[in-house]
């Protein structure tokens, strides 16, 4: 290598120039390949980084979309509740009775459709046997009263009997009794007169007898009627006006 170096250095100028050109021509493709490889790596890195950024931004947009949908759902529910409460307050002002609003906080798991608990109690002036209703109609009566909560027996419970009046010419009267196990909106109206003029679609309301429910509270409408106990009295089925399965707020009728 030393001898070769000395020989190259002592070559004539023209000969050395030709030798340099030949060597350069030999290694030039290798330099070009290295430059191209470096350029491709740089471009690949530039393309890879934006892709990662796009994926991150896409995930963030997905999370933002979910949050916006959740906020929209909450806003819709809040608007619905505000409208419902506004209607309830307007109904309270027009009602002839002294009413106190209450929120349903619990349903009895052992008697799912026939008992609820409300967030009013003795400190709110509640006592047993106060009527409970909604703008649609009668719900039931207060049964047990605690300090801050009370149990309400709903229509259809065997312990919640109501003296009822059919809105017909004869003003037939009966006793609203228990409800069926399948359709919770239907309850029995018993002890109507054998010749009662009861027809489907007739309204049913409280008669005012019994001292618990004042007269004129809507209960529901007659579905059908039939004679029972060998014709001793007529029994009818009543579809309740209030939706007992969807109660959220109720009103307690104060004395």
C-alpha positions in Angstrom: 0.0 0.0 0.0 2.9 2.4 0.8 4.6 1.6 -2.6 1.3 2.0 -4.4 0.7 5.4 -2.7 4.2 6.6 -3.6 3.7 5.5 -7.2 0.4 7.3 -7.4 1.8 10.5 -5.9 4.8 10.4 -8.4 2.6 9.8 -11.5 2.5 12.6 -14.1 -0.3 15.1 -13.7 -2.2 13.9 -16.7 -1.9 10.3 -15.7 -3.0 11.1 -12.1 -6.0 13.0 -13.4 -7.1 10.1 -15.5 -6.7 7.6 -12.6 -8.7 9.9 -10.3 -11.5 10.1 -12.9 -11.6 6.3 -13.2 -11.7 5.8 -9.5 -14.5 8.4 -9.2 -16.5 6.7 -11.9 -16.1 3.5 -10.0 -17.5 4.7 -6.6 -20.0 7.3 -7.9 -22.9 4.7 -8.2 -22.3 3.8 -4.5 -22.5 7.4 -3.4 -25.7 7.9 -5.4 -27.2 4.8 -3.8 -26.3 6.0 -0.3 -27.8 9.4 -1.0 -31.0 7.9 -2.4 -31.4 5.6 0.6 -31.0 8.5 3.0 -33.6 10.6 1.1 -36.1 7.7 1.2 -35.6 7.3 4.9 -36.2 11.0 5.5 -39.3 10.9 3.4 -40.5 7.8 5.1 -40.1 9.4 8.5 -41.9 12.5 7.3 -44.8 10.4 6.1 -44.9 8.3 9.2 -45.0 11.2 11.7 -48.1 12.8 10.0 -49.8 9.4 10.0 -49.3 9.0 13.8 -50.6 12.5 14.2 -53.6 11.8 12.2 -54.4 8.7 14.2 -54.1 10.7 17.4 -56.3 13.5 16.1 -58.9 10.9 14.9 -59.0 9.3 18.4 -59.4 12.8 20.0 -62.2 13.7 17.6 -63.9 10.4 18.5 -63.7 11.2 22.2 -64.9 14.7 21.6 -67.9 13.4 19.5 -68.9 11.0 22.3 -68.7 13.9 24.9 -70.8 16.1 22.7 -73.4 13.4 22.2 -73.6 12.8 26.0 -74.0 16.6 26.6 -76.7 16.7 24.0 -78.6 13.8 25.6 -78.3 15.5 29.0 -79.5 18.7 27.5 -82.5 17.0 25.9 -83.4 15.3 29.2 -83.1 18.5 31.1 -85.3 20.3 28.6 -87.9 17.5 28.8 -87.8 17.7 32.6 -88.1 21.5 32.7 -91.1 21.3 30.3 -92.7 18.7 32.5 -92.2 20.6 35.7 -93.5 23.8 34.0 -96.7 22.0 33.1 -97.0 20.6 36.6 -96.6 24.0 38.2 -99.2 25.4 35.8 -101.6 22.6 36.7 -101.0 23.2 40.4 -102.0 26.8 40.1 -105.2 25.8 38.4 -106.0 23.0 40.8 -108.8 23.6 43.4 -106.8 21.6 46.0 -103.7 22.4 48.1 -101.0 20.3 46.5 -97.4 19.7 47.5 -95.0 18.3 44.9 -92.9 15.1 45.7 -90.3 13.1 43.8 -90.5 9.3 43.6 -87.3 8.0 45.2 -87.9 4.2 45.4 -90.2 1.4 44.3 -90.8 -1.5 46.6 -89.0 -4.5 45.0 -91.4 -7.0 46.7 -94.5 -5.2 45.2 -93.1 -3.4 42.2 -96.1 -1.8 40.7 -98.2 -1.2 43.8 -96.0 0.8 46.2 -93.6 3.7 45.9 -91.7 6.0 48.3 -91.6 9.7 48.0 -89.2 12.3 49.4 -91.7 13.9 51.8 -92.4 13.0 55.4 -93.6 14.3 58.7 -91.4 17.4 58.6 -93.2 18.3 55.4 -96.7 18.1 57.0 -97.6 14.6 55.7 -99.9 12.2 57.5 -101.4 8.8 56.6 -104.2 8.6 54.0 -103.5 11.7 52.1 -104.4 11.3 48.4 -101.6 11.3 45.9 -102.2 12.2 42.2 -100.7 13.5 39.0 -102.2 15.9 36.4 -103.6 12.8 34.6 -105.4 11.3 37.6 -105.3 9.6 40.9 -102.3 7.6 41.9 -103.0 6.3 45.4 -102.7 7.3 49.0 -100.1 7.8 51.6 -99.8 4.7 53.8 -96.7 5.1 56.1 -95.1 8.4 57.0 -91.4 8.7 58.1 -89.5 11.8 59.0 -88.3 12.5 55.5 -89.9 9.8 53.3 -93.3 8.3 53.0 -94.7 5.1 51.4 -97.5 5.5 48.9 -99.9 2.6 48.1 -100.9 2.7 44.4 -104.3 2.0 42.9 -104.7 -1.7 42.4 -103.1 -2.6 45.7 -105.7 -4.6 47.8 -105.2 -2.1 50.6 -105.9 0.9 48.5 -109.7 0.9 48.0 -111.4 3.9 46.5 -115.1 4.8 46.3 -115.6 5.6 42.7 -118.3 7.2 40.5 -119.1 6.4 36.9 -119.8 9.4 34.8 -123.1 8.3 33.3 -126.7 9.4 33.7 -127.3 7.0 36.6 -124.1 8.1 38.4 -123.4 4.4 39.3 -121.0 3.9 42.2 -118.7 1.1 43.2 -115.5 0.3 44.9 -112.2 0.4 43.1 -110.3 -2.7 44.1 -107.2 -4.7 43.1 -105.5 -4.8 39.8 -104.5 -7.7 37.6 -101.0 -9.2 37.7 -100.3 -8.7 33.9 -101.7 -5.3 32.9 -101.0 -3.0 35.8 -103.0 -0.2 34.2 -106.3 -2.1 34.7 -108.1 -2.3 38.0 -111.4 -3.8 39.1 -114.4 -1.6 39.9 -116.6 -3.8 42.1 -120.1 -3.7 43.7 -121.8 -1.7 41.0 -125.6 -2.2 40.9 -126.8 -5.2 38.9 -128.6 -2.8 36.5 -125.7 -0.4 36.3 -125.6 1.4 32.9 -121.8 0.9 32.5 -120.3 1.1 29.0 -116.8 1.2 27.6 -115.3 4.7 27.4 -117.3 6.1 30.3 -115.2 8.1 32.8 -114.6 7.1 36.4 -113.7 9.5 39.2 -113.7 9.6 43.0 -117.1 9.9 44.5 -116.0 11.7 47.7 -117.4 9.0 50.0 -115.2 7.4 52.6 -113.5 10.5 53.8 -110.1 9.9 52.2 -110.4 11.0 48.6 -112.3 14.2 47.7 -114.9 14.1 44.9 -113.9 14.8 41.4 -110.4 13.3 41.0 -110.1 11.5 37.7 -109.4 7.8 38.0 -109.7 6.4 34.4 -112.2 5.0 31.9 -114.4 1.9 31.7 -113.0 -0.9 29.6 -115.7 -3.5 29.9 -118.3 -4.8 32.5 -119.9 -8.1 33.4 -122.3 -9.5 36.1 -120.7 -11.5 38.8 -121.7 -13.5 41.9 -124.8 -14.9 40.1 -125.9 -11.4 39.1 -125.8 -9.9 42.6 -123.6 -7.0 41.3 -121.8 -5.8 38.3 -118.0 -5.7 38.0 -116.1 -3.5 35.5 -112.5 -3.1 34.5 -111.1 0.4 34.6 -108.0 1.6 32.7 -106.2 4.1 34.9 -105.5 7.6 33.6 -102.2 7.9 35.5 -99.2 5.9 34.3 -98.2 4.1 37.5 -95.2 2.5 35.8 -93.7 5.8 34.8 -94.1 8.0 37.9 -91.3 10.4 38.5 -93.1 13.3 40.3 -96.4 13.2 42.1 -98.5 15.6 44.1 -99.8 15.1 47.6 -103.2 16.6 48.4 -102.8 18.3 51.8 -105.8 18.7 54.2 
